[in-house]
């Protein structure tokens, strides 16, 4: 049984994936089009919808951090100062992109 997904849509993956994924384009699913392997169809949601601050993960161009998103990284909490942020918090050159908040 196939599922049809339309963008924008967020799906919850359980079991081994235990993550949220955003649908990037309309499609009818296939067994081998899993969210963690079909990057042209899905993007992992890197922030928690409840506001919980999660550890930083390297985003792709399809799931960058937005202005105001907060992450933890190397024992500190950081806030993104810009939209479409794919830079590592605290890395050289990222001073205008992230600010340390705790």
C-alpha angles and dihedrals in degrees: 000000000000127000124216118218129193127197126272095044134122120212128194117228118201136193114027095003098049092176145102120254129193118221108236100189139011114269146141110247126243128196093253094048097085117166094242093053106032100071093168090061104035140030123199113243105234098191129068115244089217091059097252110152109241131196115273116261124189104259128212125226088268097057111032123159117264129224108284096023112136128211139170118235132166093351096310136096117234135190123209113238095193142040120251092031113173097157125112113253112250094014118136108274095023096095093108092045103051134029125200110239102172 
